C-alpha cells in the first residue's frame, strides 16, 4: 500500500527539520553534521592565445614578421596550428582589430621571463646604512666612520644616515653635534651629498647622504 498523505507530510517535515539543523550546524539524532568551507582560488589571468582570443578578427603577423592582413580569428588560429605554432595576441584585445602573431608561445614566455629576471638582477636596491657617532668622538674613530661612508656611498651605492644622539644635559651642546655632521658632510663630499640639510629630530642630530651619480662601482 502507498504511504498516506499524513505520513508523507510527517516525513517531509522531518526532512525539512534535518536540513534546517544542517544549515545551522546543530546536532540531529546524536550525529554532528560537519561542513567544510572551500575558499575561492585566487584569480589567475590566462594568456590570450589561440581559442582564448575573444576578438572576432585579428590583424595577423606570421612567424617571420610578414603581415598577412585582417582575417577571422579562427582562421588565424588554424594557420598558426597548421604551421606548428600558437596564435598569440600582442596588442590590446579591446582594440577594434587587435594584432596577433604566429609564434612558439612556450619559447616566447621563457624568453620574456628570462629578460625580466635579467633586468631585475641589474636593478640596484638602495639600502640606508646608519652611522652613529658621539659629538665627543675621537679623531681615529671619526676617520673610521668616514671610511665606512666612502664604502657605502661609492662601492655599494647606498644611502648613509649619520646620527649624533644627545642625552640629558648634552642637549646644551647640540651646536657641536650639528657642526660635527657638517664636517662629516664636507669630508665625504667626494662620494655623496646630503639629501637635506643637517637637522635636529628631538634629541638626535642627523643627516642623510646619497651617493653621487655614476660614482658607485656596484652594478
Buried (B, 14 or more C-beta within 10 A) or exposed (E): EEEEEEEEEEEEEEEEEBEEBEEEEEEBEEEEEEEEEEEEEEEEEEEBBBEEBEBEBBBBBBBEEEEBEEBEBBEBBEBBEEEEBBBBBBBEEEEEEBBBBBBBBEEBEEEEEEEEEEEEEEEEEEEEBEBEBBBEBEEEEBEEBBEBBBBBBBBBBBBBBBBBBBEEEBEEBBEBBBBBBBEBBEBBEEBBEBEEEBEBEEBBBBBBBBBBEEEBEEE
